[in-house]
């Protein structure tokens, strides 16, 4: 009996990696007024950020209904597989609740475990990728679930923001609220702590933020997995990945764009680095 890995679109896993590793990605929803879009299914990242830049309507987001997870589970369980579902931090949205409710609905129809990652964006993605590799190696469900729970405390994302406007309006700002009084020229750097957004520092420019992110990676003794993601700053991402080659082979660095759902709260010109520390 094989184990299949399921996650949600906030994991920011590159589509080709998801296909290669057999990862099922359940999309969240982005809303522009009365228009609904499945994250990265009905709207691409470029289309989303173009609409965001127009500023006519600020988008909102919502999690999939439990029925979407039910349908996903039932389709995968037809093959007689077990499922490990790893999703966005429960402190950042209702995805875990939907995924868990769905598992309860189909209880008895298959073996499904749901894990609250307490993470978001590519730190969640890196954990999911590691889980998929374990599944491909033939590890049983309980062992993969235990390994994932051990990886979560060693995983994180550090994000350099151009502005906190979108995070504040979206109500996901958490402890980073203290940075809202900063001057507009200051670039906030945030992380995730205990499953929610937490402030790290304020810098005067995105180039200074680039240096800060690099130093954070340089301070990690041993890296198990590393990824870099962006909203619209593709050139900055390319340059940053090349710079990181001195610390970690760039051909092993996962690169991704931030999903429309997370981009709703991050805005444009964001650069982030995600990692799993080797313990």
Buried (B, 14 or more C-beta within 10 A) or exposed (E): EBBBBBBBBBBBBBEEBBEEBBBBBBBBBBBBEEEEBBBBEBBEBEEBBEBBEEEEEBBBBBBBEBEBBBBBBBEBBEEEBBBBBBBBBBBBBBBBBBBBBBBEBBEEEBBBBBBBBBBBBBBBBBBBBBBBBBBBEEBBBEEBBEBBBEBBEBBBBBBBBBBBBBBBBBEBBBEBEEBEEBEEEBBBBBBBBEBBBBBBBBBEEBEBBBEBBBEBBEEBEEBBBBBBBBBBBEEBBBEBBEBBEEBBEBEEBBBBBBBBBBBBBBBBBBBBBBBBBEE
